[in-house]
Structures are given as structure tokens and as C-alpha cells.
Amino acid sequence: MTLPIEKLVAFQFGFLLATFLLTYKMFLIMTNNTITDEQYIKDSIERAEQSKQDIFDSWIIDLDKEEEPESCDTEDSNCIICGS
């Protein structure tokens, strides 16, 4: 089955029009969601600061969870906890 040339041209035109409209819509979306270099740097600094705080908080929590070693008598010669 062959298509008449008019239908083929109409199909190609419709395909090109749809491709153009989709590309244009993507362009509009991208231009509306762009951020400035200054805003990007500010956001990066804020994320870095938050990351530092999260790491420090995690370290504090880990310290709180650890069991403290038993204290030893300084007279004990077998004490390995404090190294006396």
C-alpha cells in the first residue's frame, strides 16, 4: 500500500511542527528555571555548611552512644585502659 504524496507531505509537516513545538516548550521551561551564578554559589555554600553541621552532629551522636571505659586504679599494674 502506498500513500499519496499529499498525505506523506502532510505527515512530515505535522511531525516537524510537533518537533518544533516540543523543542520550543523545552526551551521555555529551561529559560524559566535558570539560576544565576551568584545564586548557585550561595546555594552551594549553604549545602556545604549544612553538610559540615550534619557530619559534626553525627559525630556527637556517635560519641554519646559509645560506652565509656571503666576507670582503673592507678595502683593497678595490669591496667591497659589508660596506659599507666
N, C-alpha and C positions, 0 to 999 in steps of 0.2 A: 504494500500500500504506500503510495507516495502522497505527500502533502502538496497542495497547491502552493505556489511560490508566495502568494499573498499571506497565507496562514503562517508560513515559515518566517517571513519578514515580520509579521505582527508578533509572533512568539519571541523572536530575537529582540525586537524593540521592547517588549514587555519585560523580558529578562534584564536588559540593560537598564531600563528605567527602575526596576526593583533594586538592582545592584547599586545604582546611583543613590536612590533614596535611603537605602540602608547605610551606605557609606557616609552620606551627609548626616544622618541621625547619629551615627557613631562619632562623627566629628563634633557635633553639637554637645553630645554628652561629655566628651573628653575636654572640650574647652570650658565647660561649666564646672568641672571638677578639678581643675588645675590648682595647685597651691604655689605660692611664691617660694623663692629660695629662703627668704627670711623666716617664713612660717615653717618650712621643712627643718631648718636648723633649730628653731625654737622647739619644735616637737621632738626632734632627736635628742636635744639636751634634756628635756623633761623625761623622756623614756629612759635615758641613761641614769638620771638621778633616781628615778623610781626603781630601776634595776639594782642600783647600789643599795638603796634602802631595803629592798626585798632580800638581798643577799645578807645584809647585816642583821635584819630581823630573823632570818633563818638561822644564822649563826648563834644568835642569842637564844633562840628556842632550843637548838641542839645542846647548848651549854646547860640550859635549865633541865633538860631531860637526862643528862649524864648523871650517873651516881658518883657521889664524892667518895674518894678513897677513905678507908678508916685511918684515923690518926694513930700514930705509933708512939711508943715511949722512947724518948731519946736514949734511954739506957739499953734498949734492945739492940743487940749487935746483929740480929738477923733481919732487921728492918730493911726492906727493899723499896718501900713506897717513896720515902723522901731521900733516900741515898745516904743516910747517916751511918 
